[in-house]
């Protein structure tokens, strides 16, 4: 009597092959708005899996004298997006003989991301600057251009670690009786503390934090040392 051997379901099924054009190179960026200033920061580590590809790659680009963009995510996509927005800012200035306002730049970024909605830029963006009244403005974005103005925002691989600290120390959500406006010095120190906490627990954030302070006097940059392991 012959025996018929049936193949197991796993043997019959074809092995699924997956490929993605995107790579998350990690890192964290955040912005905090004040009454007459805004602080934007991002780390300089670029990761690939569990390897550190570089320790000195900026995630931030200056678009105008009062507007700066920070992006976490895929390094090549970030570089392309920053180059496109910088070109649009320069073309606007050449055409209108003035720099684009922060509000206009926020809409320009939203339009740029929405234009690529079917093959989005793999970036997580925070735009910061001063509005027409000189008040600090921070905008948070999703991948396809939806955005809103917020008091603070953090995105990237360490966002979950930072958001609870900012909830407590900027909006005082867990201690409303102590709510007050932070000074510029307090905000910068808070940003340093946040990145120190992130780098202790997120392997994709580290090495250095670039901190940009935007006021009516211009943009100042500070580099703050983080963990390098």
Backbone as JSON, one array per atom type, in Angstrom:
{
  "sequence": "XXXXXXXXXXXXXXXXXXXXXXXXXXXXXXXXXXXXXXXXXXXXXXXXXXXXXXXXXXXXXXXXXXXXXXXXXXXXXXXXXXXXXXXXXXXXXXXXXXXXXXXXXXXXXXXXXXXXXXXXXXXXXXXXXXXXXXXXXXXXXXXXXXXXXXXXXXXXXXXXXXXXXXXXXXXXXXXXXXXXXXXXXXXXXXXXXXXXXXXXXXXXXXXXXXXXXXXXXXXXXXXXXXXXX",
  "N": [[0.85, -1.19, 0.0], [0.68, 2.12, -0.94], [1.87, 5.16, 0.4], [0.77, 8.45, 0.7], [2.4, 11.38, 1.08], [1.71, 14.38, 2.51], [2.52, 17.75, 2.05], [3.55, 19.96, 4.61], [1.69, 22.79, 5.81], [3.38, 25.06, 6.12], [5.43, 24.44, 4.41], [4.2, 24.54, 2.0], [3.43, 27.16, 1.74], [4.56, 30.18, 0.3], [7.56, 31.88, 1.0], [7.4, 34.98, 2.54], [8.63, 38.02, 1.32], [10.0, 41.01, 2.31], [10.52, 44.48, 1.84], [11.67, 47.72, 2.52], [11.81, 51.15, 1.66], [12.57, 52.9, 3.56], [14.55, 53.93, 6.37], [15.0, 54.22, 9.79], [16.97, 56.44, 11.33], [17.11, 57.22, 13.92], [17.35, 59.31, 16.93], [16.48, 62.45, 18.57], [14.37, 65.34, 18.7], [13.32, 68.54, 19.88], [11.12, 71.28, 20.79], [10.52, 74.3, 22.57], [8.38, 76.89, 23.41], [8.51, 80.33, 24.39], [7.58, 83.48, 26.0], [8.87, 85.6, 24.61], [10.76, 84.27, 23.17], [12.16, 81.26, 21.75], [13.15, 77.88, 22.08], [14.97, 75.45, 20.45], [16.04, 72.14, 19.91], [18.26, 69.4, 19.17], [19.73, 66.13, 18.97], [22.99, 64.82, 17.93], [23.57, 62.29, 17.07], [23.69, 59.65, 14.68], [22.18, 56.73, 13.92], [22.28, 53.27, 12.89], [20.44, 50.62, 12.97], [21.75, 48.74, 15.56], [24.12, 50.05, 15.54], [26.37, 52.85, 15.58], [26.41, 55.18, 13.21], [27.36, 57.75, 12.82], [28.6, 60.38, 14.91], [28.23, 63.03, 14.74], [26.14, 64.45, 13.25], [24.04, 66.87, 12.17], [20.64, 67.69, 12.97], [19.23, 69.89, 12.43], [18.25, 72.87, 10.74], [18.78, 76.2, 9.72], [16.35, 78.33, 8.54], [15.39, 80.95, 8.18], [16.21, 84.22, 9.51], [14.78, 84.15, 11.84], [13.64, 81.67, 12.14], [13.76, 78.19, 12.52], [14.29, 74.77, 11.67], [13.88, 71.47, 12.86], [14.51, 68.01, 12.47], [13.84, 64.63, 13.02], [14.36, 61.11, 12.25], [14.85, 59.58, 9.07], [18.04, 60.03, 7.78], [18.83, 60.76, 5.12], [16.39, 61.5, 3.96], [15.74, 63.62, 5.63], [17.83, 65.4, 5.02], [17.23, 65.96, 2.34], [14.66, 67.13, 2.56], [15.25, 69.41, 4.13], [16.94, 70.75, 2.35], [15.16, 71.33, 0.24], [13.28, 73.02, 1.52], [14.95, 75.11, 2.33], [15.71, 76.1, -0.16], [13.22, 77.02, -1.08], [12.77, 79.05, 0.77], [14.83, 80.82, 0.1], [14.14, 81.47, -2.56], [11.68, 82.77, -2.11], [12.57, 85.0, -0.66], [14.18, 86.26, -2.57], [12.25, 86.91, -4.45], [10.34, 88.53, -3.12], [11.8, 90.32, -1.67], [12.07, 90.17, 1.06], [12.21, 88.21, 4.09], [10.6, 85.04, 4.59], [7.86, 84.79, 6.82], [7.51, 83.24, 10.09], [5.02, 82.0, 10.43], [4.18, 81.73, 7.76], [6.21, 80.06, 6.86], [5.64, 77.79, 8.33], [3.28, 76.93, 7.11], [4.26, 76.5, 4.56], [5.99, 74.32, 4.98], [4.07, 72.43, 5.76], [2.6, 72.21, 3.34], [4.61, 71.22, 1.66], [5.15, 68.71, 2.76], [2.62, 67.53, 2.46], [2.38, 67.42, -0.31], [4.0, 65.3, -0.87], [2.54, 63.13, 0.02], [1.84, 60.54, -0.84], [4.16, 59.18, -0.97], [5.76, 59.63, 1.5], [8.08, 61.99, 3.03], [10.35, 60.57, 5.24], [10.39, 61.76, 7.93], [10.35, 63.43, 11.09], [9.07, 66.25, 12.24], [9.86, 69.45, 13.71], [9.11, 72.76, 13.87], [10.31, 75.97, 14.63], [10.16, 79.35, 15.79], [9.86, 82.98, 15.83], [6.77, 84.7, 16.01], [4.72, 87.19, 14.24], [4.31, 89.02, 16.24], [6.47, 88.78, 17.84], [6.43, 86.73, 19.62], [7.27, 83.51, 20.93], [7.0, 80.63, 18.85], [6.04, 77.31, 18.25], [5.74, 74.53, 16.12], [4.23, 71.42, 15.54], [4.33, 68.44, 13.53], [2.72, 65.89, 11.49], [3.42, 63.02, 9.38], [2.42, 63.67, 6.85], [1.93, 66.36, 6.65], [-0.06, 67.58, 8.28], [-0.49, 69.92, 10.87], [0.04, 71.79, 13.93], [0.09, 74.63, 16.09], [1.86, 74.64, 19.09], [2.64, 74.7, 22.66], [4.95, 73.3, 23.24], [6.87, 70.61, 21.84], [7.98, 67.3, 21.24], [9.75, 64.97, 19.32], [10.72, 61.93, 17.61], [13.04, 59.23, 18.45], [13.24, 59.37, 21.21], [10.97, 60.55, 22.18], [8.84, 59.64, 23.8], [10.01, 59.49, 26.27], [10.57, 62.1, 26.86], [8.24, 63.65, 26.73], [6.58, 63.43, 29.03], [8.11, 64.75, 30.94], [8.16, 67.36, 29.93], [5.42, 67.89, 29.99], [5.08, 68.12, 32.71], [6.87, 70.14, 33.52], [6.62, 72.36, 31.86], [3.89, 72.96, 31.14], [2.92, 72.3, 33.59], [1.12, 70.2, 34.24], [0.67, 68.25, 36.15], [0.91, 69.63, 38.44], [-0.76, 72.05, 38.76], [-1.11, 74.2, 40.47], [1.33, 75.37, 40.73], [1.87, 76.61, 38.36], [3.6, 78.64, 36.02], [5.33, 81.06, 33.95], [8.21, 80.08, 32.25], [11.56, 81.32, 32.37], [14.04, 82.33, 29.92], [16.58, 81.26, 30.57], [15.84, 79.23, 32.37], [14.37, 77.62, 30.65], [16.3, 76.75, 28.77], [17.98, 75.29, 30.49], [16.14, 73.33, 31.26], [15.74, 72.0, 28.81], [18.3, 70.91, 28.46], [18.32, 69.15, 30.65], [16.27, 67.41, 29.87], [17.34, 66.2, 27.54], [19.52, 64.96, 28.69], [18.23, 63.05, 30.29], [16.92, 61.56, 28.28], [19.11, 60.49, 26.83], [20.16, 58.75, 28.68], [18.53, 56.54, 28.55], [17.72, 55.98, 25.97], [19.15, 54.47, 23.3], [19.53, 55.52, 20.81], [19.81, 58.22, 20.93], [22.17, 60.67, 21.61], [25.62, 61.67, 22.28], [25.95, 64.62, 21.38], [24.0, 67.57, 22.07], [22.52, 69.94, 20.09], [21.59, 73.16, 20.71], [19.4, 75.65, 19.89], [18.7, 78.98, 20.34], [16.23, 81.3, 19.87], [15.63, 84.66, 19.56], [14.52, 88.13, 19.51], [16.89, 89.31, 18.91], [18.2, 87.61, 17.28], [19.62, 84.39, 16.33], [21.07, 82.06, 18.44], [23.5, 79.53, 19.02], [24.19, 76.64, 20.91], [26.26, 73.98, 22.04], [25.73, 71.05, 23.73], [27.11, 68.58, 25.75], [26.45, 65.09, 25.6], [25.81, 61.66, 26.66], [28.14, 59.3, 25.31], [28.09, 56.64, 24.83]],
  "CA": [[0.0, 0.0, 0.0], [1.5, 3.32, -1.04], [1.53, 6.24, 1.33], [0.9, 9.78, 0.12], [2.88, 12.33, 2.07], [1.25, 15.73, 2.22], [3.43, 18.79, 2.54], [3.03, 20.78, 5.7], [1.27, 24.13, 5.34], [4.52, 25.97, 6.05], [6.23, 24.1, 3.24], [3.46, 24.95, 0.82], [3.36, 28.62, 1.65], [5.75, 30.87, -0.18], [8.16, 32.75, 2.0], [7.15, 36.4, 2.26], [9.82, 38.86, 1.26], [9.63, 42.39, 2.56], [11.56, 45.49, 1.65], [11.19, 49.08, 2.76], [12.77, 52.18, 1.25], [12.83, 53.77, 4.69], [15.37, 53.52, 7.51], [14.95, 55.19, 10.89], [18.31, 56.65, 11.87], [17.0, 57.56, 15.33], [17.58, 60.67, 17.38], [15.34, 63.17, 19.15], [14.34, 66.8, 18.55], [12.22, 69.14, 20.64], [11.03, 72.73, 20.8], [9.75, 74.89, 23.66], [8.13, 78.29, 23.13], [8.38, 81.24, 25.51], [6.87, 84.72, 25.7], [9.61, 86.35, 23.6], [11.87, 83.42, 22.72], [11.86, 79.85, 21.52], [14.33, 77.02, 22.16], [14.86, 74.25, 19.61], [17.23, 71.34, 20.15], [18.31, 68.06, 18.6], [21.03, 65.48, 19.19], [23.81, 64.7, 16.72], [23.88, 60.88, 16.77], [22.99, 58.98, 13.6], [22.29, 55.29, 14.17], [21.79, 52.31, 11.9], [20.27, 49.43, 13.8], [22.44, 48.89, 16.85], [25.42, 50.66, 15.27], [26.43, 54.31, 15.47], [27.01, 55.52, 11.92], [28.08, 59.0, 13.0], [28.33, 61.07, 16.16], [28.22, 64.49, 14.51], [25.24, 64.78, 12.14], [23.02, 67.8, 12.66], [19.24, 67.47, 12.59], [18.62, 71.22, 12.47], [18.65, 73.79, 9.68], [18.27, 77.57, 9.84], [15.63, 78.68, 7.33], [15.44, 82.41, 8.11], [16.86, 84.79, 10.69], [13.94, 83.93, 13.01], [12.93, 80.4, 11.99], [14.66, 77.04, 12.45], [13.59, 73.49, 11.55], [14.58, 70.28, 13.35], [13.84, 66.8, 11.96], [14.36, 63.3, 13.31], [13.93, 60.14, 11.25], [15.84, 59.08, 8.12], [18.98, 61.12, 7.53], [18.81, 61.21, 3.73], [15.13, 62.2, 3.77], [15.87, 64.89, 6.35], [18.71, 66.26, 4.24], [16.49, 66.4, 1.16], [13.6, 68.06, 2.98], [15.88, 70.67, 4.53], [17.43, 71.41, 1.14], [14.0, 71.83, -0.48], [12.72, 74.17, 2.24], [15.91, 76.21, 2.27], [15.6, 76.66, -1.5], [11.97, 77.78, -1.15], [12.96, 80.27, 1.56], [15.68, 81.73, -0.66], [13.35, 81.96, -3.69], [10.71, 83.73, -1.58], [13.29, 86.23, -0.31], [14.6, 86.92, -3.81], [11.07, 87.41, -5.15], [9.6, 89.54, -2.36], [12.74, 91.22, -0.99], [11.93, 90.02, 2.52], [12.22, 86.81, 4.48], [9.32, 84.44, 4.89], [7.53, 84.79, 8.24], [7.43, 81.9, 10.69], [3.7, 81.44, 10.12], [4.19, 81.32, 6.35], [7.1, 78.91, 6.75], [4.94, 76.61, 8.86], [2.36, 76.47, 6.06], [5.1, 76.0, 3.46], [6.42, 72.97, 5.35], [2.9, 71.56, 5.68], [2.32, 71.97, 1.92], [5.68, 70.39, 1.1], [4.93, 67.34, 3.25], [1.38, 67.01, 1.86], [2.67, 67.15, -1.72], [4.64, 63.97, -0.92], [1.77, 62.27, 0.92], [1.76, 59.16, -1.31], [5.49, 58.6, -0.71], [6.14, 60.73, 2.4], [9.4, 62.14, 3.64], [10.38, 59.83, 6.51], [10.95, 62.71, 8.89], [9.46, 63.86, 12.19], [9.53, 67.64, 12.18], [9.5, 70.5, 14.66], [9.47, 74.09, 13.35], [10.29, 76.94, 15.72], [10.55, 80.71, 15.42], [9.08, 84.05, 16.43], [5.67, 85.13, 15.14], [4.74, 88.6, 13.87], [4.29, 89.81, 17.47], [7.69, 88.52, 18.59], [6.16, 85.67, 20.59], [7.8, 82.22, 20.51], [6.04, 79.73, 18.22], [6.51, 75.95, 17.95], [4.77, 73.78, 15.34], [4.46, 69.99, 15.41], [3.82, 67.91, 12.26], [2.72, 64.47, 11.21], [4.23, 62.69, 8.2], [1.87, 64.17, 5.59], [1.74, 67.8, 6.63], [-0.97, 68.14, 9.28], [0.34, 70.56, 11.89], [-0.6, 72.73, 14.84], [0.99, 75.39, 16.96], [1.78, 74.08, 20.43], [3.63, 75.3, 23.56], [6.18, 72.5, 23.16], [6.69, 69.33, 21.16], [9.17, 66.46, 21.13], [9.52, 63.85, 18.41], [11.91, 61.1, 17.42], [13.11, 57.98, 19.21], [13.15, 59.61, 22.65], [9.83, 61.44, 22.47], [8.03, 59.13, 24.91], [10.72, 59.77, 27.51], [10.64, 63.55, 27.09], [6.94, 64.31, 26.78], [6.07, 63.51, 30.4], [8.87, 65.79, 31.64], [7.68, 68.66, 29.44], [4.07, 68.06, 30.53], [5.18, 68.49, 34.12], [7.71, 71.3, 33.78], [6.26, 73.51, 31.01], [2.48, 73.26, 31.38], [2.62, 71.97, 34.99], [-0.14, 69.47, 34.22], [0.51, 67.49, 37.4], [1.01, 70.57, 39.57], [-1.29, 73.31, 38.22], [-1.01, 75.28, 41.45], [2.66, 75.98, 40.59], [2.06, 77.03, 36.96], [4.2, 79.95, 35.77], [6.08, 81.13, 32.7], [9.64, 79.86, 32.43], [12.48, 82.28, 31.76], [14.9, 81.75, 28.89], [17.6, 80.44, 31.21], [15.19, 78.03, 32.9], [13.99, 76.77, 29.52], [17.52, 76.12, 28.25], [18.38, 74.28, 31.47], [15.18, 72.24, 31.16], [16.05, 71.25, 27.59], [19.49, 70.13, 28.76], [17.91, 68.05, 31.53], [15.47, 66.48, 29.09], [18.23, 65.41, 26.69], [20.31, 64.1, 29.57], [17.37, 61.92, 30.64], [16.71, 60.72, 27.1], [20.35, 59.78, 26.46], [20.39, 57.69, 29.66], [17.66, 55.39, 28.33], [17.5, 55.75, 24.54], [20.47, 54.26, 22.69], [19.59, 56.22, 19.53], [20.01, 59.63, 21.21], [23.39, 60.85, 22.4], [26.83, 62.37, 21.83], [25.82, 66.06, 21.63], [22.72, 68.22, 21.79], [22.6, 71.3, 19.55], [20.5, 73.97, 21.26], [19.24, 76.92, 19.21], [17.86, 79.95, 21.06], [15.77, 82.32, 18.93], [15.06, 85.86, 20.17], [14.47, 89.26, 18.58], [18.27, 89.67, 18.58], [18.76, 86.64, 16.34], [19.69, 82.97, 16.69], [22.32, 81.64, 19.08], [23.63, 78.08, 19.07], [25.03, 76.08, 21.98], [26.43, 72.53, 21.96], [25.74, 70.46, 25.07], [27.63, 67.22, 25.67], [25.62, 63.99, 26.11], [26.51, 60.37, 26.73], [28.71, 58.87, 24.03], [28.11, 55.18, 24.75]],
  "C": [[0.88, 1.24, 0.0], [0.99, 4.38, -0.08], [1.77, 7.58, 0.64], [1.28, 10.75, 1.23], [2.46, 13.74, 1.65], [2.23, 16.75, 2.82], [2.75, 19.58, 3.65], [2.66, 22.15, 5.17], [2.43, 25.11, 5.2], [5.38, 25.7, 4.83], [5.54, 24.53, 1.96], [3.46, 26.46, 0.62], [4.67, 29.2, 1.14], [6.27, 31.82, 0.88], [7.95, 34.21, 1.61], [8.45, 37.18, 2.29], [9.37, 40.32, 1.39], [10.82, 43.31, 2.36], [10.94, 46.86, 1.87], [12.23, 50.08, 2.31], [13.21, 53.07, 2.4], [13.72, 53.11, 5.73], [15.25, 54.61, 8.57], [16.33, 55.3, 11.51], [18.29, 57.21, 13.29], [17.25, 59.03, 15.63], [16.31, 61.35, 17.83], [15.49, 64.67, 18.9], [13.17, 67.33, 19.36], [12.28, 70.66, 20.54], [10.15, 73.19, 21.94], [9.61, 76.38, 23.39], [8.01, 79.09, 24.42], [7.67, 82.52, 25.08], [7.55, 85.52, 24.59], [10.83, 85.58, 23.1], [11.33, 82.04, 22.4], [13.18, 79.08, 21.53], [14.06, 75.76, 21.36], [16.15, 73.46, 19.75], [17.11, 69.97, 19.49], [19.68, 67.45, 18.85], [21.74, 65.25, 17.87], [24.16, 63.26, 16.37], [23.05, 60.39, 15.61], [23.24, 57.49, 13.73], [21.8, 54.5, 12.97], [21.68, 50.97, 12.61], [20.88, 49.67, 15.17], [23.85, 49.47, 16.68], [25.3, 52.17, 15.22], [27.17, 54.64, 14.18], [27.82, 56.8, 12.0], [27.68, 59.63, 14.32], [28.16, 62.58, 15.97], [27.41, 64.84, 13.27], [24.12, 65.66, 12.67], [21.63, 67.41, 12.17], [18.51, 68.8, 12.41], [19.14, 72.08, 11.32], [18.01, 75.16, 9.95], [17.65, 77.97, 8.52], [15.59, 80.19, 7.1], [16.15, 82.91, 9.37], [16.05, 84.59, 11.97], [13.17, 82.61, 12.95], [13.92, 79.26, 11.76], [13.82, 75.77, 12.42], [14.47, 72.37, 12.06], [13.79, 69.05, 12.91], [14.58, 65.56, 12.42], [13.9, 62.36, 12.21], [15.08, 59.67, 10.38], [16.74, 60.23, 7.67], [18.9, 61.64, 6.1], [17.52, 61.96, 3.41], [15.16, 63.57, 4.44], [16.72, 65.87, 5.55], [17.99, 66.81, 3.01], [15.42, 67.41, 1.51], [14.17, 69.42, 3.37], [16.37, 71.46, 3.32], [16.28, 72.03, 0.34], [13.43, 73.07, 0.2], [13.66, 75.37, 2.22], [15.85, 76.89, 0.9], [14.33, 77.5, -1.65], [12.08, 79.09, -0.37], [13.8, 81.29, 0.79], [14.92, 82.31, -1.86], [12.32, 82.98, -3.25], [11.4, 85.06, -1.29], [13.73, 86.99, -1.56], [13.41, 87.55, -4.55], [10.44, 88.6, -4.44], [10.49, 90.52, -1.59], [12.52, 91.26, 0.52], [11.9, 88.53, 2.84], [10.81, 86.32, 4.8], [9.07, 84.45, 6.4], [7.46, 83.36, 8.78], [6.1, 81.23, 10.39], [3.64, 80.95, 8.68], [5.08, 80.1, 6.15], [6.44, 77.65, 7.28], [3.96, 76.05, 7.84], [3.13, 75.9, 4.88], [5.58, 74.58, 3.75], [5.25, 72.0, 5.27], [2.55, 71.23, 4.23], [3.34, 71.04, 1.29], [5.5, 68.93, 1.51], [3.68, 66.74, 2.59], [1.57, 66.67, 0.39], [3.26, 65.76, -1.89], [3.85, 62.92, -0.13], [1.69, 60.82, 0.46], [3.11, 58.43, -1.19], [6.2, 59.57, 0.24], [7.63, 60.78, 2.71], [9.37, 61.43, 4.99], [11.09, 60.7, 7.55], [9.88, 63.08, 9.91], [9.9, 65.26, 12.57], [9.0, 68.52, 13.31], [10.01, 71.83, 14.09], [9.33, 75.1, 14.48], [10.75, 78.3, 15.21], [9.72, 81.72, 16.19], [7.97, 84.46, 15.47], [5.75, 86.64, 14.89], [4.7, 89.53, 15.07], [5.54, 89.61, 18.32], [7.54, 87.45, 19.65], [6.7, 84.34, 20.05], [6.7, 81.31, 19.97], [6.71, 78.4, 17.9], [5.39, 75.22, 17.22], [5.19, 72.31, 15.28], [3.73, 69.45, 14.2], [3.67, 66.39, 12.3], [3.42, 64.25, 9.86], [3.71, 63.33, 6.91], [1.39, 65.61, 5.69], [0.71, 68.39, 7.56], [-0.14, 68.72, 10.41], [-0.51, 71.46, 12.77], [0.46, 73.44, 15.65], [0.77, 74.94, 18.4], [2.81, 74.77, 21.33], [4.98, 74.59, 23.51], [5.86, 71.23, 22.39], [8.03, 68.61, 21.13], [8.84, 65.3, 20.22], [10.83, 63.12, 18.18], [11.91, 59.91, 18.37], [12.97, 58.17, 20.71], [11.94, 60.41, 23.07], [9.01, 60.96, 23.66], [8.68, 59.43, 26.26], [10.67, 61.25, 27.86], [9.28, 64.19, 27.34], [6.42, 64.46, 28.21], [6.81, 64.58, 31.2], [8.37, 67.17, 31.23], [6.26, 68.93, 29.93], [4.13, 68.61, 31.95], [5.86, 69.83, 34.34], [7.4, 72.52, 32.92], [4.8, 73.91, 31.24], [2.04, 72.94, 32.81], [1.3, 71.21, 35.11], [-0.39, 68.68, 35.51], [0.63, 68.36, 38.64], [0.51, 71.95, 39.13], [-1.19, 74.48, 39.19], [0.33, 76.0, 41.35], [2.91, 76.55, 39.19], [2.59, 78.45, 36.87], [4.92, 79.89, 34.44], [7.57, 80.97, 32.99], [10.44, 80.97, 31.76], [13.31, 81.57, 30.7], [15.94, 80.83, 29.51], [17.01, 79.15, 31.76], [14.82, 77.07, 31.77], [15.19, 76.05, 28.93], [17.99, 75.02, 29.2], [17.44, 73.08, 31.45], [15.46, 71.37, 29.94], [17.3, 70.38, 27.8], [19.16, 68.92, 29.64], [17.14, 66.98, 30.77], [16.37, 65.6, 28.22], [19.14, 64.51, 27.51], [19.51, 62.86, 29.95], [17.16, 60.99, 29.45], [17.95, 59.87, 26.8], [20.69, 58.67, 27.46], [19.64, 56.42, 29.31], [17.39, 55.08, 26.87], [18.85, 55.64, 23.84], [20.62, 55.02, 21.38], [19.78, 57.73, 19.7], [21.27, 59.8, 22.05], [24.43, 61.7, 21.72], [26.77, 63.87, 22.11], [24.39, 66.5, 21.4], [23.01, 69.63, 21.29], [21.37, 72.07, 20.01], [20.49, 75.33, 20.59], [18.26, 77.79, 20.0], [17.52, 81.09, 20.1], [15.1, 83.45, 19.71], [15.0, 86.96, 19.12], [15.86, 89.7, 18.14], [18.9, 88.69, 17.6], [18.76, 85.23, 16.9], [21.07, 82.67, 17.27], [22.33, 80.12, 19.21], [24.59, 77.69, 20.19], [25.1, 74.57, 21.79], [26.61, 71.99, 23.37], [26.13, 68.99, 24.97], [26.68, 66.22, 26.3], [26.45, 62.72, 26.23], [26.97, 59.93, 25.35], [28.77, 57.35, 23.92], [26.76, 54.64, 24.31]]
}
